[in-house]
Amino acid sequence: MGYSFLEQPMLLSQALHLTSILLASASFIGLTLGAGLPEWLAALTGMTLIAVLLQNMGMKSVDRFTTRMPVSAIGWNLIVFGGFVGFWIDLLWVSGDLLPAGLHFLMILMVIKLFNLRLRRDYLHLYAISLVAMLASGSLMTDLWFFPIFSIYLLAGAWTLLLFQLTKTSEVGGDVWMPEPIRHERHEGSHRVSPRLFWIANGLAFGAFLITVVIFFTIPRVNAGIYQKGFGENLRMSGFSDKVNLGAIGSIKRDPSVVMRVELPRSPLNDARPFYIRGVSFDRYDGKVWTNQLSYRRSLIEESPGTFTFRGKRAFSRAQLGEAIQQKILLEPLDTPVLFAAPFIESVMGMFPSLFFDATGAVYLPFPSSSRIEYTVVSRSNVLVSEDLGSESELYPESVVRQYLQLPFQPDRIKTLAAEVTQRQHNPYEKATAIQAYLTRNYRYSLDAPLAEQQQPLEEFLFARKTGYCEHYATAMVIMLRTVGVPARLVTGFMATEWNEYGNYYVVRQQDAHAWVEVYLPHSGWIRMDPTPTEDNPAAGGPVWKVLGPIVDNIKLQWNRLFVQYSAADQLAVVRELKAESMSVRNKALDSMTVLFSAFMTLLSEIVSHDVSRIRIGLLGELLGFAGISLAILFWLRRRRPWTAWNLWKNDRNDELVIVQCYRTMRNYLIKKGLSSSTAIAPLELVEITRSRWRDAHFSVASITELYCRTRFGHIPLTYEDLKRAEDELHHLLELQKSSL
C-alpha cells in the first residue's frame, strides 16, 4: 500500500547535470537554426546531447556505454588536436570563412566536453562553449524562434549558476580551486532541490529576463559586430539582374518562401486588388535572352540622413500622375541588389550608405544585403490621359524610338499576327489593349511548358504550344507591339495577392514573381499592362495553417520590427514618447493630489488663525504632505513587516496541514484496528493505549503524535526531516499487522 505526502526532490548534482545539458541544447538548437550546421555535425551533436540526457535520467545501458568508453585522457586530447587540425582545413579549403569554421570547431568541442563531464572545470568549459554558441546564434538568427530558445537558455542558465554554487565543495587558499568531481549524494535532504529553491531559481530567471529586456531597449544600438554578417545563402532570385533568359522566372514560381512584406499605411485597405511591385525592366531581346542596355547606375541624392530622392523631375505634370503610394517594406535577404517597390519610385527612406538608380527607374543597393532590411518608399504611377485615346498619330521621342522599338530576327508570321490583331485599332493604346486581350483569351497558363529549351521559344509559344507563363505572355506582347510601332518593354517584379488581415499588409512570396509589360504612350508615359491570365497560387499548408498562418506571420513581422530591426532611431522615438507620456502622467498625478489634499487644506485653513488661513498653500505644500504620509507608511511597514508574519504563518499552516493529515490517517487506522472506539480521544491517551495493547506500533504512534502536538499546540515549525520522519513512521504503521491480544 503506497502513501506519500511529499514527492522526493531531485538531487542537486543530478539537477546541475540536467540544467547543463539543457543549456548546451538551447545553444546548439539556436546555432543549428541560425547558422545551418552541416548535417553530419548537427546529427553528431544532437545524438550526443540525447545520450547524456538519457544517462542523467538513469538509463543504465547508456550510462555503461559512456562510462566505459575505450578512450583515455590522452585519447581525448588527441581528438581535440584532430578537431583543431580540422578547423584549419575547414577554414582554408572547405568553408573558406573564419566564422563557419570556428562554429564547426565549437560544436566538436561541445561533443568532446559532453562525454567528459566529470570535474567542475569541465562544467565551466561547457558553459563557456554554450555562451559563445548562443551569442553567435543570436547574431545569425533573426526569426521568431530565437525568442523561445533564448528563454530556455536564460532559464537553464539561472538554474545552472545557482546549482553550481550550491554544489561547490572545496577551495584551497582562497584563490586556488581544487578540480574536484561533482558528487552525487543520495541521502541528505539538504542536497536536494526543495520547493523553495525551485521558486528562487525561477524568480532569478524571470528577473534576469526582465533585466535583459530593459538593457535591450535602453543601451544604444550599434550597427557593427563580430557576428553581424551571417554566412547563410540568400534567397536565390531569377530575373532581377542585367539579363534574364526567357523562362528563368518559372523556376522560382513553385517556391512559397516569403520574399517581403509590404504595408500601405496611407492607402485604403483592399485585399482583393493585386499589387504590382516593380523590380527591373529590359529593353533588348535577341530571341532568347532579355537584357537591360540602360543599366548604367547613378547615385541617388541623399536630401537628409536616410532619405534619398531622384535628381530630375518627371516629364509629366501632376495632373498626369497618379496618387502617391507610401509603402513600408520588410525585405528578406536576396541574392540581388534590386530594391523593390510599386512603380515609379520618387523617394526612399532607410538606413542605407548609398543608393543607385538607372534610366529605367530601377533602384539598387550597393551590394546584395545579407540580412533583412526595412525601408519606406513613396511611389507615383502614370495615369492614362484622354489625349492618348484619340485617333491622331503622335510622334515618339527619339530616345524612346531608338531604345524600345528594337526587334530580333524573327519569322514574318509574328508580324502578320500582330497586324491582324490590331488592324481595326487607331491609336497605340487601342492596339496594346487588343494584343493584351488576344493573349489573355486564346492562350493557357501553365508552369510545365518547357519553352526555354526551344530554338525559337516565342514562336513555339505563339503558334504551337499556346501554353506558357508570365514571361512568355509579356515577351509576346512586347514584340507584337514593337512590330506595329508601339514602344514597349518587359518588366520583372512581383504581383502580390496574399493580404494579411491581422497585420494589414501584403505577404509576397517567391511564387508571386511575375513579368508584365510597360507601354509608352506619348502623353501618359509608361503605362502598365498585363497580358498573363490570372492564376491563384496555392496557399502553403493545410486548412489549419490557412487560419493560423496569417497570425504567425504577423507575429514574425512584429518580432522583426520590435527586436531585429530595433535601432538607435527607434530608441530615440521611444524616449520621446515616454517623455511625453511622463509629462502627461505627472500632470494627472498632480491634479489627483490637489483634489486629494484640497479637503485637508480646507480643514486646516479653518483651524488656523484668520491671518494664516489667508496664506495660499501651493503645490509644494501638497507634495510635502504627501511625502510625509508616504514616509510614515514606509516606516510602519519597515518596523512591523507584516509580509514576514504572513509568510511564516503560511509556511506554518502548510506544515500543520501535512502533520494533521498524517495524524488523522494514523488515528483512523487505529480505530479501524479496534484500539479505540471514539475520534475524540486525546492524543497522549491514544499513545498510552497503543503502548499497552499494541507494542509494535507504539514507537510510530508516539513519534507522529509528538510532532503533531508540537505543531498543533506549540506552533513550532517542522523541518523537512521531521515531515519525512512522520511519513516514514506512518508507512511503517500501515504495514504492521496487529498481533492478537
C-alpha positions in Angstrom: 0.0 0.0 0.0 1.6 3.3 -1.1 1.1 6.6 0.7 3.0 9.8 0.1 2.6 13.4 1.1 5.9 14.6 -0.3 7.5 13.8 -3.6 11.2 13.1 -3.4 13.1 16.1 -4.8 15.8 15.7 -7.3 19.5 15.7 -6.1 21.3 18.9 -6.6 24.1 17.2 -8.5 21.6 15.5 -10.8 19.8 18.8 -11.3 23.0 20.5 -12.2 23.8 17.9 -14.8 20.4 18.2 -16.3 20.4 22.0 -16.5 23.9 22.0 -18.0 22.6 19.7 -20.8 19.6 22.0 -21.3 22.0 25.0 -21.5 24.1 23.2 -24.2 21.0 22.0 -26.0 19.5 25.5 -26.3 22.7 27.0 -27.7 23.0 24.1 -30.1 19.5 24.4 -31.4 19.9 28.2 -31.8 23.1 27.7 -33.7 21.7 25.0 -35.9 18.7 27.2 -36.9 20.8 30.3 -37.3 23.9 29.0 -39.0 22.8 25.9 -40.8 25.3 23.5 -39.5 26.4 20.6 -41.7 24.0 17.6 -41.4 26.7 15.2 -40.0 27.8 17.7 -37.4 24.2 18.5 -36.3 23.4 14.8 -36.1 26.5 14.1 -34.1 25.9 16.9 -31.6 22.2 16.1 -31.3 22.8 12.4 -30.6 25.5 13.2 -28.0 23.0 15.5 -26.2 20.3 12.9 -26.2 22.8 10.3 -24.9 24.0 12.4 -21.9 20.4 13.3 -21.2 19.3 9.6 -21.1 22.4 9.0 -18.9 21.2 11.7 -16.5 17.7 10.1 -16.4 19.3 6.8 -15.1 19.3 4.7 -18.3 21.8 2.0 -17.3 22.8 0.9 -20.9 23.7 4.5 -21.9 25.5 5.0 -18.6 27.6 1.9 -19.1 28.4 3.0 -22.6 29.5 6.5 -21.7 31.5 5.4 -18.6 33.3 2.5 -20.3 34.2 4.2 -23.5 37.7 3.0 -24.5 39.1 6.5 -24.7 41.8 7.6 -22.3 42.7 11.2 -21.3 45.4 11.1 -23.9 42.9 9.9 -26.5 40.6 12.8 -25.8 43.5 15.2 -26.1 44.4 13.7 -29.5 40.7 14.1 -30.6 40.8 17.8 -29.6 44.0 18.2 -31.6 42.4 16.5 -34.6 39.5 18.8 -34.3 41.9 21.8 -34.3 43.6 20.5 -37.5 40.1 20.0 -39.0 39.4 23.7 -38.2 42.3 24.8 -40.3 41.3 22.5 -43.1 37.7 23.8 -42.9 38.9 27.4 -42.9 41.3 27.1 -45.8 39.6 24.6 -48.2 36.0 23.8 -47.1 34.1 26.8 -45.7 36.7 29.4 -46.6 35.5 31.7 -43.8 36.5 32.1 -40.2 33.0 32.3 -38.7 31.6 29.0 -40.0 34.9 27.1 -39.5 35.0 28.4 -35.9 31.5 27.4 -35.2 32.0 23.9 -36.6 35.1 23.5 -34.3 33.0 24.9 -31.4 30.4 22.1 -31.9 33.2 19.5 -31.9 34.5 20.8 -28.6 30.9 20.6 -27.2 30.7 17.0 -28.2 34.0 16.2 -26.6 33.2 18.0 -23.4 29.7 16.4 -23.0 31.5 13.0 -22.9 33.9 14.3 -20.2 31.6 16.0 -17.6 33.4 14.7 -14.5 35.3 17.6 -12.9 33.8 21.0 -12.0 36.1 22.7 -14.5 34.6 20.5 -17.3 31.2 22.1 -16.5 32.8 25.6 -16.7 34.2 24.7 -20.1 30.8 23.6 -21.3 29.2 26.8 -20.1 31.8 28.9 -22.0 31.2 26.9 -25.2 27.4 27.3 -24.8 27.7 31.0 -24.2 29.8 31.6 -27.4 27.4 29.4 -29.4 24.4 31.4 -28.1 26.0 34.7 -28.9 26.7 33.5 -32.4 23.1 32.2 -32.9 21.7 35.5 -31.6 23.5 37.4 -34.3 22.9 34.8 -37.1 19.3 34.0 -36.3 16.6 36.7 -36.7 13.5 34.5 -36.8 10.8 34.5 -34.1 12.1 31.0 -33.0 15.0 32.7 -31.3 12.7 34.0 -28.5 11.7 30.6 -27.0 15.3 29.3 -27.5 16.7 32.3 -25.7 14.1 32.0 -22.9 15.0 28.3 -22.3 18.7 29.3 -22.3 18.1 32.0 -19.8 16.1 29.8 -17.5 18.6 27.0 -17.7 21.4 29.5 -17.1 19.9 30.8 -13.9 19.3 27.3 -12.6 22.8 26.2 -13.6 24.6 29.1 -11.9 22.6 28.6 -8.7 23.1 24.9 -8.6 26.8 25.2 -9.5 27.3 27.4 -6.5 25.3 25.1 -4.2 27.3 22.1 -5.2 30.7 23.8 -4.8 32.7 21.6 -2.3 36.2 23.0 -1.7 38.5 25.9 -2.1 42.2 25.9 -1.2 43.9 29.1 -0.1 41.1 31.3 -1.3 42.2 31.6 -4.9 43.2 28.0 -6.0 40.2 26.0 -6.8 40.5 22.2 -6.5 39.2 20.4 -9.6 37.0 18.0 -7.6 34.3 15.9 -9.3 30.6 16.7 -8.8 29.5 14.4 -6.0 26.2 12.5 -6.2 24.8 12.5 -2.7 21.8 10.2 -2.2 20.7 10.5 1.4 20.7 14.0 2.8 17.7 16.2 2.3 19.8 19.3 2.2 21.4 18.1 -1.1 18.0 18.0 -2.9 16.0 20.6 -4.8 13.4 21.9 -2.5 10.3 23.8 -3.5 11.8 26.9 -2.1 14.9 26.5 -4.2 12.6 25.8 -7.2 10.8 29.1 -6.9 14.0 31.1 -6.1 15.7 29.8 -9.3 12.7 30.6 -11.4 12.4 34.0 -9.9 16.0 34.7 -10.7 15.5 33.6 -14.3 12.4 35.8 -14.6 14.3 38.8 -13.1 17.2 38.2 -15.5 14.8 38.1 -18.4 13.3 41.5 -17.3 16.8 43.0 -16.9 17.7 41.7 -20.4 14.6 43.4 -21.9 15.4 46.7 -20.2 19.0 46.5 -21.3 18.0 45.7 -24.9 15.7 48.8 -25.1 18.0 51.2 -23.3 21.6 50.5 -24.4 22.4 52.5 -27.5 22.3 50.5 -30.7 25.5 49.6 -32.5 25.4 48.7 -36.2 28.5 46.6 -36.2 29.6 43.3 -34.5 31.8 40.3 -35.0 28.8 38.1 -35.9 26.7 40.7 -37.7 27.1 39.3 -41.1 25.9 35.7 -41.4 27.3 33.1 -43.8 24.0 31.5 -44.9 22.9 31.8 -48.5 20.4 34.5 -49.5 17.2 33.6 -51.3 18.1 32.9 -55.0 16.2 35.1 -57.4 16.0 34.9 -61.1 15.0 37.8 -63.5 16.4 40.7 -61.5 19.9 41.1 -63.0 21.0 42.9 -66.1 19.8 40.0 -68.2 17.3 37.2 -67.9 16.7 34.1 -70.0 13.2 33.5 -71.3 11.8 31.0 -68.8 14.0 31.9 -65.9 11.3 33.2 -63.6 9.3 30.0 -63.9 11.9 28.1 -61.9 11.1 30.1 -58.7 7.3 30.2 -59.1 6.9 26.9 -57.2 8.7 28.2 -54.1 6.4 29.6 -51.4 9.3 31.2 -49.4 8.5 34.7 -48.2 10.4 37.4 -50.0 9.0 40.6 -48.5 6.1 42.1 -46.6 4.5 45.4 -47.8 2.4 47.7 -45.7 0.4 50.5 -47.2 0.0 53.0 -44.3 -1.9 55.7 -46.1 -3.8 53.7 -48.7 -7.3 52.2 -48.3 -7.2 48.5 -47.4 -8.2 46.3 -50.3 -7.2 42.7 -50.1 -8.8 41.8 -53.4 -6.7 44.1 -55.7 -3.4 42.7 -56.9 -0.5 44.9 -56.0 2.4 45.1 -58.5 5.8 45.5 -57.1 8.4 46.6 -59.7 12.0 45.3 -59.9 13.8 46.0 -63.2 12.9 46.4 -66.8 14.5 45.1 -70.1 14.7 46.7 -73.5 16.7 44.3 -75.7 15.6 40.9 -76.8 17.7 38.6 -79.0 15.2 35.8 -79.4 16.1 34.0 -76.1 17.6 36.5 -73.6 16.3 39.9 -72.4 19.0 42.4 -71.5 19.0 45.9 -70.0 21.0 48.3 -72.1 20.3 51.2 -69.8 21.8 49.6 -66.7 24.3 52.4 -66.0 23.8 53.4 -62.4 24.0 56.8 -60.9 23.8 57.8 -57.2 20.6 59.0 -55.7 20.7 62.3 -53.8 20.5 62.0 -50.1 18.5 65.0 -49.1 18.6 64.2 -45.4 20.1 61.3 -43.4 18.4 58.2 -44.7 16.2 60.0 -47.3 17.0 59.5 -51.0 15.3 61.2 -53.9 15.7 61.3 -57.7 17.7 64.1 -59.2 15.4 65.1 -62.0 11.6 65.7 -62.1 9.2 63.6 -64.0 8.5 64.8 -67.5 4.7 64.9 -66.7 2.6 67.3 -64.8 1.0 66.4 -61.5 -2.4 66.0 -63.3 -0.9 63.2 -65.4 0.5 61.4 -62.3 -1.4 59.1 -60.0 -1.7 59.4 -56.2 1.4 58.9 -54.1 1.6 55.5 -52.6 3.6 55.1 -49.4 4.9 51.6 -48.7 6.7 50.2 -45.7 8.7 47.2 -47.0 10.4 44.5 -45.0 12.7 42.7 -47.5 14.3 39.3 -46.8 18.0 38.8 -47.8 18.1 38.2 -51.5 20.9 37.5 -54.0 20.1 40.7 -55.9 20.8 44.3 -55.1 17.5 45.4 -56.6 15.2 47.5 -54.3 11.6 46.6 -54.9 8.6 49.0 -54.8 5.5 50.0 -56.6 6.2 51.9 -59.8 7.5 54.6 -60.0 9.8 55.4 -57.1 10.1 59.0 -56.1 11.9 58.8 -52.7 13.3 56.1 -50.5 13.8 56.3 -46.7 16.1 53.7 -45.0 19.4 53.2 -43.2 21.4 52.8 -46.4 25.0 54.0 -47.0 24.1 54.9 -50.6 21.5 54.0 -53.3 21.7 53.9 -57.1 19.3 54.1 -60.0 19.3 53.6 -63.7 17.5 55.2 -66.6 14.5 52.8 -66.4 13.6 53.8 -62.9 15.0 50.8 -61.1 16.8 51.4 -57.7 19.7 49.3 -56.5 21.6 48.8 -53.2 25.4 48.9 -53.4 25.5 45.1 -52.9 23.0 42.4 -52.0 22.0 42.5 -48.4 22.9 39.5 -46.2 20.2 40.4 -43.6 16.6 41.7 -43.6 16.2 45.4 -44.4 13.3 47.7 -43.8 12.7 50.8 -45.8 9.9 53.2 -46.8 9.1 54.2 -50.4 6.9 56.8 -51.9 5.8 55.9 -55.5 3.7 57.5 -58.0 2.5 55.8 -61.2 1.4 57.4 -64.5 -2.2 57.9 -65.3 -3.8 57.3 -68.7 -4.9 60.7 -70.1 -7.5 61.5 -72.6 -5.1 62.8 -75.3 -3.8 59.2 -75.8 -7.3 57.9 -76.6 -7.7 60.0 -79.8 -7.1 58.8 -83.3 -4.4 61.4 -84.1 -0.9 59.9 -84.7 1.7 61.1 -82.3 5.5 61.3 -82.6 7.6 59.5 -80.0 10.8 61.0 -78.6 13.9 59.8 -80.5 15.4 58.2 -77.4 12.2 56.1 -76.9 12.2 55.0 -80.6 15.8 54.1 -80.5 15.6 52.1 -77.3 12.2 50.4 -77.3 11.4 49.5 -80.9 14.2 47.1 -81.3 13.3 43.7 -82.8 15.3 40.5 -83.0 15.4 38.3 -86.1 12.0 36.5 -86.2 9.6 34.8 -88.6 7.3 37.1 -90.6 4.2 35.3 -89.2 4.7 37.1 -85.8 4.5 40.4 -87.6 1.5 39.2 -89.6 -0.3 38.0 -86.4 0.3 41.4 -84.7 -1.1 43.2 -87.7 -4.2 41.0 -87.9 -4.9 41.6 -84.2 -4.6 45.4 -84.4 -6.0 46.1 -87.9 -9.1 47.8 -86.5 -7.4 49.9 -83.9 -6.4 53.5 -84.5 -4.1 54.6 -81.6 -1.3 52.9 -79.6 -3.4 52.4 -76.5 -6.1 50.6 -78.5 -3.5 48.4 -80.2 -2.0 47.5 -76.8 -5.4 46.7 -75.4 -6.2 44.4 -78.4 -3.0 42.5 -78.1 -3.4 42.1 -74.4 -7.0 40.7 -74.9 -5.9 38.4 -77.6 -3.2 36.8 -75.5 -5.3 36.5 -72.4 -8.3 34.8 -74.2 -6.5 32.5 -76.6 -3.6 31.0 -74.5 -3.4 28.9 -71.4 -1.3 29.5 -68.3 1.0 26.6 -67.2 4.3 26.3 -65.4 5.0 23.0 -67.1 5.7 24.3 -70.5 9.4 23.7 -71.4 9.6 26.6 -73.8 13.0 27.8 -72.6 14.7 24.8 -74.3 13.3 25.7 -77.8 15.4 27.3 -80.5 12.6 29.8 -81.1 10.7 29.8 -77.8 8.4 32.8 -78.7 7.3 31.3 -82.0 6.8 27.9 -80.2 4.6 29.7 -77.7 2.5 31.7 -80.1 1.9 29.1 -82.8 2.5 25.6 -81.4 2.0 25.0 -77.7 0.0 28.1 -76.9 0.8 27.4 -73.3 3.3 29.3 -71.0 3.7 31.5 -68.1 4.2 35.2 -67.4 7.5 35.7 -69.3 6.1 34.2 -72.5 3.0 36.4 -72.4 4.9 39.6 -71.6 7.6 38.8 -74.2 4.9 38.1 -76.9 3.1 41.3 -76.2 6.2 43.5 -76.2 7.4 42.0 -79.5 4.0 42.2 -81.1 3.6 45.9 -80.0 7.0 46.8 -81.4 6.1 45.2 -84.8 3.2 47.6 -85.1 5.3 50.6 -84.0 4.3 50.9 -80.3 7.3 51.2 -77.9 7.2 48.7 -75.0 9.4 46.9 -72.6 9.4 43.9 -70.3 9.3 44.4 -66.5 10.0 41.8 -63.8 8.8 42.0 -60.2 6.1 40.6 -58.1 2.3 40.5 -58.2 1.2 40.4 -54.6 -2.3 38.9 -53.9 -1.9 37.5 -50.3 -3.4 40.0 -47.9 -2.8 39.6 -44.1 -5.9 40.9 -42.5 -4.4 40.7 -39.0 -1.4 43.0 -39.8 -2.9 44.8 -42.8 0.0 44.1 -45.2 0.8 42.1 -48.3 2.8 38.9 -48.0 5.0 38.5 -51.1 6.4 35.0 -51.8 8.8 33.7 -54.5 5.9 32.1 -56.2 4.5 35.7 -56.7 7.4 36.5 -59.1 5.9 38.0 -62.2 6.6 39.6 -65.6 4.4 42.2 -67.3 4.6 45.0 -69.9 5.0 48.7 -69.8 3.7 50.5 -72.9 4.9 54.0 -73.7 2.2 56.4 -74.7 3.0 59.9 -76.0 1.1 61.9 -73.3 0.8 59.4 -70.5 4.3 57.9 -70.4 4.8 54.4 -69.3 1.6 52.5 -68.6 1.4 49.1 -67.0 -0.4 46.3 -68.9 -0.5 42.6 -68.0 -1.4 40.0 -70.7 -1.0 37.0 -68.4 -4.2 35.1 -67.4 -4.7 35.2 -63.7 -3.9 32.1 -61.7 -4.3 31.7 -58.0 -1.2 30.5 -56.2 -2.0 27.6 -53.9 -1.7 28.5 -50.2 1.0 26.8 -48.2 -0.1 24.3 -45.6 -3.4 22.7 -44.8 -6.7 24.1 -43.6 -5.5 24.8 -40.1 -2.4 26.6 -41.4 -4.6 28.8 -43.6 -6.1 30.2 -40.4 -3.0 30.2 -38.2 -0.6 31.2 -41.0 -1.5 34.9 -41.2 -1.5 35.2 -37.4 2.0 33.6 -37.1 3.3 35.7 -40.0 2.1 38.9 -38.3 3.8 37.9 -35.1 7.0 37.4 -37.1 6.7 40.9 -38.6 6.2 42.5 -35.2 9.1 40.5 -33.8 11.4 41.8 -36.6 10.2 45.4 -36.1 10.4 45.4 -32.3 13.6 43.4 -31.8 15.5 42.5 -35.0 15.3 46.0 -36.6 15.3 47.9 -33.4 17.7 50.8 -33.9 19.0 54.0 -32.2 16.3 55.9 -34.1 13.7 53.7 -32.5 15.2 54.2 -29.1 15.0 58.0 -29.6 11.4 57.7 -30.6 10.6 55.6 -27.6 12.4 58.1 -25.3 10.4 60.9 -26.8 7.1 59.1 -26.3 8.0 58.2 -22.8 8.9 61.8 -22.1 5.6 63.0 -23.4 3.7 60.3 -21.5 5.6 61.1 -18.3 4.6 64.7 -18.6 1.0 63.7 -19.0 1.2 61.2 -16.1 2.9 63.8 -13.9 0.2 66.4 -14.6 -2.6 63.9 -13.9 -0.8 62.9 -10.7 -0.5 66.5 -9.5 -4.2 67.1 -10.3 -5.1 64.0 -8.3 -3.0 65.0 -5.4 -4.5 68.5 -5.5 -8.0 67.0 -5.3 -6.9 64.6 -2.6 -5.4 67.2 -0.3 -7.9 70.0 -1.0 -10.3 68.8 1.7 -7.4 68.5 4.2 -6.2 72.0 3.3 -9.6 73.5 3.7 -10.0 72.0 7.1 -6.5 73.2 8.1 -7.3 76.7 7.0 -10.4 76.8 9.2 -8.4 75.6 12.3 -5.5 78.0 12.0 -5.9 81.8 12.6 -7.5 84.1 10.2 -4.2 85.6 9.0 -2.6 82.2 8.4 -5.7 80.9 6.6 -5.3 83.6 4.0 -1.9 82.2 3.1 -2.3 80.1 -0.1 -0.7 76.7 0.4 0.6 75.7 -3.0 1.8 72.7 -4.8 4.9 72.5 -2.7 3.0 72.1 0.5 0.8 69.4 -1.0 3.8 67.4 -2.2 5.5 67.8 1.3 2.3 66.5 2.9 2.1 63.5 0.6 5.8 62.7 1.1 5.3 62.9 4.9 2.4 60.4 4.8 4.3 58.1 2.5 7.4 58.1 4.8 5.2 57.3 7.8 3.7 54.4 5.9 7.1 53.1 4.9 8.4 53.5 8.4 5.5 51.4 9.8 6.0 48.7 7.2 9.7 48.5 8.0 9.1 48.2 11.7 6.1 45.8 11.6 7.0 43.8 8.4 3.5 42.3 8.0 4.7 40.2 5.0 7.1 38.3 7.2 4.4 37.3 9.5 2.2 36.3 6.6 5.0 34.1 5.1 5.7 32.4 8.4 2.0 31.8 9.0 1.7 30.5 5.5 4.6 28.1 6.0 3.4 27.0 9.4 -0.1 26.4 8.1 1.3 24.2 5.3 3.4 22.1 7.8 0.4 21.9 10.1 -1.9 20.7 7.4 0.6 18.0 6.5 1.1 16.7 10.0 -2.6 17.0 10.8 -3.5 14.8 7.8 -0.8 12.3 8.9 -2.2 12.2 12.5 -5.8 11.7 11.3 -4.8 8.9 9.0 -3.0 7.2 11.9 -5.9 7.7 14.3 -8.5 6.3 11.8 -6.3 3.3 11.2 -6.0 2.6 14.9 -9.8 2.9 15.3 -10.2 0.5 12.4 -7.9 -2.0 14.2 -10.1 -1.8 17.4 -7.8 0.2 19.7 -10.3 2.9 20.2 -14.0 3.5 19.5 -14.1 7.3 19.6 -12.4 10.0 17.5 -12.5 12.4 20.5 -9.8 10.5 22.4 -6.8 12.7 23.5 -3.5 12.3 21.6 -1.5 11.2 24.6 -4.2 8.8 25.8 -4.1 7.2 22.3 -0.3 6.8 22.8 -0.8 5.0 26.2 -3.5 2.7 24.8 -1.2 1.7 21.9 1.7 1.1 24.3 -0.4 -1.3 26.4 -2.3 -3.0 23.7 0.0 -2.9 20.6 3.7 -2.5 21.5 4.9 -2.9 17.9 3.0 0.2 16.8 3.9 2.2 20.0 7.0 3.9 18.7 5.5 5.0 15.4 2.3 6.3 17.1 4.4 8.2 19.7 6.6 9.8 17.1 3.7 11.0 14.9 1.8 12.2 18.0 4.8 14.1 19.3 5.3 16.0 16.0 1.5 16.6 15.8 1.4 18.2 19.3 4.5 20.2 18.7 3.0 21.9 15.6 -0.7 21.9 16.6 -0.4 23.2 20.1 3.2 24.5 20.4 3.2 26.3 17.0 6.8 25.1 16.4 7.6 24.8 12.7 8.7 21.4 11.4 11.7 20.8 9.2 11.9 18.7 6.1 13.5 15.9 8.1 10.6 16.0 10.6 8.0 15.6 7.9 9.9 12.9 6.2 10.2 11.0 9.6 6.4 11.3 10.1 5.8 9.9 6.6 8.2 7.0 7.2 6.6 6.1 10.6 3.1 6.2 9.0 4.2 3.9 6.3 5.7 1.5 8.9 2.5 1.6 10.9 0.3 0.9 7.9 2.4 -2.1 7.0 2.1 -3.7 10.5 -0.3 -6.5 11.2 -1.9 -6.1 14.7 -1.0 -9.1 16.9 -3.6 -10.8 18.9 -4.1 -9.6 22.5 
